[in-house]
Amino acid sequence: MSKHSVLIISGTNRPGSNALKIAQILQGHYQTQQQHVSLFSLSELPAEMFLPTAYADKPPVVKELQRRIMDAGGLHMVAPEYNGSFPGVLKYFIDMLKFPESFEHKPVAFIGVSNGMWGALRAVEQLQGIFGYRNAHCFPDRIFIPGIAQKLGSSGELLDPSIDERIAKQAAGFATFIHKLRV
């Protein structure tokens, strides 16, 4: 990964989640724009990461994730809304990373998805508070996708072309944001 690459994080460990489907669509837009991009889903977190001893003695997977975070030019978070917030596993993931250097001056963009009518507005705003506390540079162009279950087809494709256009525009804008912060 280079300092201009984007690491997309699908913010839940639920298998086959709508957040992961949106993250894959987002990844496709970065690839179309010839941006360096990789995707990490919290569904890939191994069980040993959740052992009580993991706080003091980081498992190898945490060290590898830490390296990926540090090497990324920017993070693009795709967060679902669970009970008016973001998933607890996402907070745990953030808590396992080194403080303060993991997000210090790191560009971060956000997409929120929910079955409800607000498109994970609260979840994204709460995440922005955490990333702001950790001195990240939050990209101001956020996307909220309400009623996500009705906006995705059976193969995970977006049924609303205007949302797809917004995601493509956000990806291009975030790539420029990363570049300008690094220059």
C-alpha positions as CSV (number, residue, x, y, z in Angstrom):
1,M,0.0,0.0,0.0
2,S,1.2,3.5,-0.7
3,K,0.5,6.7,1.0
4,H,-2.0,7.5,-1.8
5,S,-3.9,4.3,-1.6
6,V,-7.3,3.8,0.0
7,L,-8.2,1.1,2.5
8,I,-12.0,0.6,2.5
9,I,-13.3,-0.9,5.8
10,S,-16.7,-2.6,5.8
11,G,-17.7,-1.8,9.4
12,T,-19.5,-5.0,10.5
13,N,-18.7,-8.6,11.0
14,R,-22.1,-9.8,9.8
15,P,-21.5,-12.2,6.8
16,G,-22.9,-10.9,3.5
17,S,-23.8,-7.5,5.0
18,N,-25.2,-4.6,3.0
19,A,-22.2,-2.6,4.2
20,L,-19.9,-5.1,2.5
21,K,-22.0,-4.9,-0.7
22,I,-21.6,-1.1,-0.8
23,A,-17.9,-1.4,0.1
24,Q,-17.5,-3.7,-3.0
25,I,-19.3,-1.2,-5.2
26,L,-17.1,1.6,-3.8
27,Q,-14.0,-0.5,-4.5
28,G,-15.1,-0.9,-8.1
29,H,-15.3,2.9,-8.4
30,Y,-11.8,3.4,-7.1
31,Q,-10.6,0.7,-9.5
32,T,-12.4,2.3,-12.5
33,Q,-10.7,5.6,-11.5
34,Q,-7.4,3.7,-11.4
35,Q,-6.8,4.4,-7.7
36,H,-4.9,2.0,-5.5
37,V,-7.5,0.4,-3.2
38,S,-7.9,-2.5,-1.0
39,L,-10.9,-3.7,1.1
40,F,-11.1,-5.1,4.6
41,S,-14.3,-6.5,6.0
42,L,-14.6,-6.9,9.8
43,S,-16.1,-10.3,9.0
44,E,-12.5,-11.4,8.4
45,L,-11.5,-10.7,12.0
46,P,-10.3,-14.0,13.6
47,A,-11.5,-15.2,17.0
48,E,-8.2,-14.7,18.7
49,M,-8.6,-11.0,18.3
50,F,-11.5,-11.2,20.8
51,L,-9.6,-12.9,23.6
52,P,-9.2,-10.7,26.8
53,T,-5.4,-11.1,26.4
54,A,-5.5,-9.4,23.0
55,Y,-5.3,-5.9,24.6
56,A,-1.9,-6.5,26.2
57,D,-0.5,-9.1,23.7
58,K,-1.7,-8.2,20.2
59,P,-2.2,-11.3,18.0
60,P,-0.4,-11.3,14.7
61,V,-3.6,-10.3,12.8
62,V,-3.8,-7.1,14.8
63,K,-0.3,-6.2,14.0
64,E,-1.0,-6.9,10.3
65,L,-4.1,-4.7,10.4
66,Q,-2.2,-2.0,12.2
67,R,0.4,-2.1,9.4
68,R,-2.4,-1.8,6.7
69,I,-3.9,1.2,8.5
70,M,-0.6,2.9,8.9
71,D,0.4,2.3,5.3
72,A,-2.9,3.5,3.8
73,G,-3.1,7.0,2.4
74,G,-6.7,7.2,3.5
75,L,-9.5,5.1,5.1
76,H,-13.0,4.9,3.6
77,M,-15.4,3.7,6.2
78,V,-18.7,2.0,5.2
79,A,-20.7,1.8,8.4
80,P,-24.1,0.3,9.0
81,E,-26.4,1.5,11.6
82,Y,-27.2,-0.9,14.5
83,N,-29.6,0.4,17.2
84,G,-29.0,4.1,16.5
85,S,-25.2,3.7,16.3
86,F,-22.4,1.8,14.5
87,P,-21.7,-1.9,15.3
88,G,-19.8,-2.6,18.5
89,V,-17.3,-4.7,16.6
90,L,-16.2,-1.6,14.7
91,K,-15.5,0.3,18.0
92,Y,-13.6,-2.7,19.3
93,F,-11.6,-2.8,16.0
94,I,-10.7,0.9,16.5
95,D,-9.9,0.4,20.2
96,M,-7.4,-2.4,19.3
97,L,-5.3,-0.1,17.1
98,K,-2.4,2.0,18.4
99,F,-3.3,5.3,20.0
100,P,-2.7,8.0,18.8
101,E,-0.7,7.2,15.7
102,S,-3.3,5.0,13.9
103,F,-5.4,7.8,12.7
104,E,-3.2,10.8,13.4
105,H,-3.6,13.1,10.3
106,K,-5.2,10.2,8.3
107,P,-7.8,11.2,5.8
108,V,-11.1,9.4,6.4
109,A,-14.3,9.3,4.4
110,F,-17.7,7.9,5.4
111,I,-20.7,6.1,3.9
112,G,-23.6,5.1,6.1
113,V,-26.2,2.5,5.3
114,S,-29.3,1.6,7.2
115,N,-32.7,0.0,6.7
116,G,-34.2,3.0,8.5
117,M,-34.9,6.4,7.1
118,W,-31.8,8.3,8.1
119,G,-29.1,6.2,6.3
120,A,-26.9,5.8,9.4
121,L,-26.6,9.5,10.0
122,R,-26.1,9.0,13.7
123,A,-23.6,6.2,13.2
124,V,-21.5,8.3,10.8
125,E,-21.6,11.4,13.1
126,Q,-20.5,9.2,16.1
127,L,-17.6,7.8,14.0
128,Q,-16.6,11.3,12.9
129,G,-16.4,12.3,16.6
130,I,-14.1,9.3,17.3
131,F,-11.9,10.0,14.3
132,G,-11.8,13.7,15.1
133,Y,-10.7,12.9,18.6
134,R,-7.9,10.8,17.1
135,N,-6.9,13.8,14.9
136,A,-8.0,12.3,11.6
137,H,-8.9,14.6,8.6
138,C,-12.6,13.9,8.0
139,F,-13.7,14.3,4.4
140,P,-16.8,16.5,4.4
141,D,-18.7,14.8,1.6
142,R,-20.6,12.0,3.4
143,I,-23.1,9.6,1.9
144,F,-26.1,8.3,3.8
145,I,-28.1,5.5,2.2
146,P,-31.5,4.9,3.9
147,G,-33.7,1.8,3.1
148,I,-30.7,-0.1,1.9
149,A,-32.4,-3.4,1.6
150,Q,-34.7,-2.0,-1.1
151,K,-31.8,-0.3,-2.9
152,L,-29.8,-3.4,-3.6
153,G,-30.6,-6.1,-6.1
154,S,-30.3,-9.8,-5.5
155,S,-26.7,-9.8,-6.8
156,G,-25.6,-6.8,-4.6
157,E,-26.0,-4.2,-7.3
158,L,-27.4,-0.8,-6.7
159,L,-30.9,-0.3,-8.1
160,D,-30.7,3.5,-7.9
161,P,-28.2,4.9,-10.4
162,S,-28.1,8.3,-8.5
163,I,-26.6,6.6,-5.4
164,D,-24.0,4.9,-7.6
165,E,-23.2,8.3,-9.1
166,R,-22.8,9.8,-5.6
167,I,-20.5,7.0,-4.5
168,A,-18.3,7.4,-7.7
169,K,-18.2,11.2,-7.1
170,Q,-17.3,10.7,-3.4
171,A,-14.5,8.2,-4.3
172,A,-13.0,10.7,-6.8
173,G,-13.3,13.6,-4.4
174,F,-11.7,11.6,-1.6
175,A,-8.8,10.5,-3.8
176,T,-8.2,14.2,-4.6
177,F,-8.5,15.1,-0.9
178,I,-5.8,12.5,0.1
179,H,-3.5,13.7,-2.6
180,K,-3.9,17.4,-1.6
181,L,-3.2,16.6,2.1
182,R,-0.1,14.7,1.2
183,V,1.4,17.3,-1.1
